[in-house]
Amino acid sequence: MPTLTTSNPTVAWTLIAFSGLLEIAFAMSVQYSGGFTRLVPSTLALAFGGLSVYLMSLSLTVIPIGTAYAVWGGIGAVGTVLVGLLVFGEAASPGRLFCLAMIVAGIIGLQLQGTR
């Protein structure tokens, strides 16, 4: 079986971004799975989670693991909180929004520091 890798930084960052979006889909599927008691959302959660980690791992030939994991997790965390606010009606207090802004600032800062 061929191994997929990338040496292109643009492709690596695209993989990280897409895997972060899959992380959001994973979290939403877990929410709808009812504690993994509903078949379709549970299956989707496992598929989204596995594909998310796999795509993130493909970027590790170009992006350092600490940076990749932080950006991947940050996209997933910020996106999931935004879904919680917009879809599930969770509270949008100034403190929560400030903390989200800090996560986004950290992600941008890591990207601006370069890949090695």
BALOBA-1460 file (C-alpha; in Angstrom, 3 decimals):
// residues 116
<rec num="1" residu="m" x="0.000" y="0.000" z="0.000"/>
<rec num="2" residu="p" x="1.503" y="3.374" z="-0.974"/>
<rec num="3" residu="t" x="2.270" y="5.881" z="1.740"/>
<rec num="4" residu="l" x="0.865" y="9.348" z="1.289"/>
<rec num="5" residu="t" x="3.099" y="12.248" z="2.302"/>
<rec num="6" residu="t" x="3.590" y="15.835" z="1.318"/>
<rec num="7" residu="s" x="6.604" y="18.076" z="1.000"/>
<rec num="8" residu="n" x="4.615" y="21.121" z="-0.098"/>
<rec num="9" residu="p" x="3.906" y="23.596" z="2.740"/>
<rec num="10" residu="t" x="0.715" y="24.865" z="1.079"/>
<rec num="11" residu="v" x="-0.641" y="21.328" z="0.834"/>
<rec num="12" residu="a" x="0.411" y="20.606" z="4.428"/>
<rec num="13" residu="w" x="-1.401" y="23.692" z="5.771"/>
<rec num="14" residu="t" x="-4.452" y="22.836" z="3.648"/>
<rec num="15" residu="l" x="-4.464" y="19.354" z="5.174"/>
<rec num="16" residu="i" x="-4.289" y="20.864" z="8.663"/>
<rec num="17" residu="a" x="-7.174" y="23.224" z="7.896"/>
<rec num="18" residu="f" x="-9.324" y="20.456" z="6.430"/>
<rec num="19" residu="s" x="-8.511" y="18.087" z="9.282"/>
<rec num="20" residu="g" x="-9.531" y="20.839" z="11.726"/>
<rec num="21" residu="l" x="-12.895" y="21.116" z="9.960"/>
<rec num="22" residu="l" x="-13.283" y="17.348" z="10.248"/>
<rec num="23" residu="e" x="-12.570" y="17.706" z="13.964"/>
<rec num="24" residu="i" x="-15.573" y="20.042" z="14.197"/>
<rec num="25" residu="a" x="-17.705" y="17.490" z="12.325"/>
<rec num="26" residu="f" x="-16.419" y="14.834" z="14.758"/>
<rec num="27" residu="a" x="-17.511" y="16.888" z="17.776"/>
<rec num="28" residu="m" x="-20.948" y="17.557" z="16.291"/>
<rec num="29" residu="s" x="-21.388" y="13.859" z="15.518"/>
<rec num="30" residu="v" x="-20.470" y="12.976" z="19.085"/>
<rec num="31" residu="q" x="-23.098" y="15.473" z="20.299"/>
<rec num="32" residu="y" x="-25.753" y="13.825" z="18.148"/>
<rec num="33" residu="s" x="-24.644" y="10.252" z="18.936"/>
<rec num="34" residu="g" x="-26.374" y="10.201" z="22.310"/>
<rec num="35" residu="g" x="-23.377" y="8.718" z="24.073"/>
<rec num="36" residu="f" x="-22.628" y="6.480" z="21.077"/>
<rec num="37" residu="t" x="-26.079" y="4.881" z="21.298"/>
<rec num="38" residu="r" x="-27.260" y="6.067" z="17.855"/>
<rec num="39" residu="l" x="-25.674" y="4.180" z="14.955"/>
<rec num="40" residu="v" x="-25.381" y="6.807" z="12.205"/>
<rec num="41" residu="p" x="-23.967" y="9.699" z="14.278"/>
<rec num="42" residu="s" x="-21.678" y="7.277" z="16.127"/>
<rec num="43" residu="t" x="-20.325" y="5.866" z="12.867"/>
<rec num="44" residu="l" x="-19.864" y="9.362" z="11.474"/>
<rec num="45" residu="a" x="-18.020" y="10.423" z="14.637"/>
<rec num="46" residu="l" x="-15.557" y="7.553" z="14.305"/>
<rec num="47" residu="a" x="-15.067" y="8.229" z="10.581"/>
<rec num="48" residu="f" x="-14.631" y="11.999" z="10.997"/>
<rec num="49" residu="g" x="-12.282" y="11.556" z="13.968"/>
<rec num="50" residu="g" x="-10.117" y="8.977" z="12.240"/>
<rec num="51" residu="l" x="-9.912" y="10.903" z="8.973"/>
<rec num="52" residu="s" x="-9.135" y="14.105" z="10.865"/>
<rec num="53" residu="v" x="-6.166" y="12.564" z="12.663"/>
<rec num="54" residu="y" x="-4.974" y="10.837" z="9.496"/>
<rec num="55" residu="l" x="-4.991" y="14.028" z="7.416"/>
<rec num="56" residu="m" x="-3.254" y="15.947" z="10.192"/>
<rec num="57" residu="s" x="-0.571" y="13.247" z="10.328"/>
<rec num="58" residu="l" x="0.152" y="13.671" z="6.607"/>
<rec num="59" residu="s" x="1.274" y="17.251" z="7.222"/>
<rec num="60" residu="l" x="3.927" y="16.248" z="9.758"/>
<rec num="61" residu="t" x="6.662" y="15.877" z="7.128"/>
<rec num="62" residu="v" x="6.493" y="19.653" z="6.655"/>
<rec num="63" residu="i" x="4.991" y="21.132" z="9.838"/>
<rec num="64" residu="p" x="6.485" y="20.441" z="13.287"/>
<rec num="65" residu="i" x="4.208" y="18.240" z="15.378"/>
<rec num="66" residu="g" x="3.732" y="20.837" z="18.126"/>
<rec num="67" residu="t" x="2.622" y="23.480" z="15.658"/>
<rec num="68" residu="a" x="0.464" y="21.069" z="13.649"/>
<rec num="69" residu="y" x="-1.287" y="19.719" z="16.732"/>
<rec num="70" residu="a" x="-1.865" y="23.177" z="18.202"/>
<rec num="71" residu="v" x="-3.329" y="24.528" z="14.960"/>
<rec num="72" residu="w" x="-5.418" y="21.388" z="14.395"/>
<rec num="73" residu="g" x="-6.717" y="21.438" z="17.945"/>
<rec num="74" residu="g" x="-7.289" y="25.187" z="17.833"/>
<rec num="75" residu="i" x="-9.351" y="24.971" z="14.655"/>
<rec num="76" residu="g" x="-11.367" y="22.160" z="16.188"/>
<rec num="77" residu="a" x="-11.832" y="23.952" z="19.502"/>
<rec num="78" residu="v" x="-12.735" y="27.362" z="18.077"/>
<rec num="79" residu="g" x="-14.982" y="25.857" z="15.411"/>
<rec num="80" residu="t" x="-16.753" y="23.628" z="17.910"/>
<rec num="81" residu="v" x="-17.347" y="26.537" z="20.280"/>
<rec num="82" residu="l" x="-18.729" y="28.594" z="17.384"/>
<rec num="83" residu="v" x="-21.044" y="25.710" z="16.435"/>
<rec num="84" residu="g" x="-22.130" y="25.544" z="20.069"/>
<rec num="85" residu="l" x="-22.921" y="29.251" z="20.031"/>
<rec num="86" residu="l" x="-24.685" y="29.302" z="16.659"/>
<rec num="87" residu="v" x="-26.367" y="25.891" z="16.514"/>
<rec num="88" residu="f" x="-26.874" y="24.829" z="20.120"/>
<rec num="89" residu="g" x="-27.539" y="28.266" z="21.628"/>
<rec num="90" residu="e" x="-24.665" y="28.226" z="24.110"/>
<rec num="91" residu="a" x="-23.838" y="31.453" z="25.942"/>
<rec num="92" residu="a" x="-21.600" y="34.001" z="24.193"/>
<rec num="93" residu="s" x="-20.207" y="35.892" z="27.174"/>
<rec num="94" residu="p" x="-17.475" y="38.497" z="26.667"/>
<rec num="95" residu="g" x="-15.051" y="36.259" z="28.549"/>
<rec num="96" residu="r" x="-15.686" y="33.290" z="26.269"/>
<rec num="97" residu="l" x="-15.323" y="35.425" z="23.160"/>
<rec num="98" residu="f" x="-12.071" y="36.908" z="24.500"/>
<rec num="99" residu="c" x="-10.705" y="33.410" z="25.120"/>
<rec num="100" residu="l" x="-11.647" y="32.373" z="21.581"/>
<rec num="101" residu="a" x="-9.813" y="35.423" z="20.260"/>
<rec num="102" residu="m" x="-6.740" y="34.394" z="22.254"/>
<rec num="103" residu="i" x="-6.829" y="30.896" z="20.725"/>
<rec num="104" residu="v" x="-7.083" y="32.380" z="17.229"/>
<rec num="105" residu="a" x="-4.205" y="34.772" z="17.995"/>
<rec num="106" residu="g" x="-2.099" y="31.817" z="19.143"/>
<rec num="107" residu="i" x="-2.839" y="29.856" z="15.970"/>
<rec num="108" residu="i" x="-1.907" y="32.828" z="13.798"/>
<rec num="109" residu="g" x="1.245" y="33.375" z="15.849"/>
<rec num="110" residu="l" x="2.333" y="29.761" z="15.386"/>
<rec num="111" residu="q" x="1.811" y="29.992" z="11.636"/>
<rec num="112" residu="l" x="3.776" y="33.219" z="11.409"/>
<rec num="113" residu="q" x="6.757" y="31.637" z="13.199"/>
<rec num="114" residu="g" x="7.518" y="29.360" z="10.255"/>
<rec num="115" residu="t" x="7.555" y="25.615" z="9.898"/>
<rec num="116" residu="r" x="11.012" y="24.677" z="11.266"/>
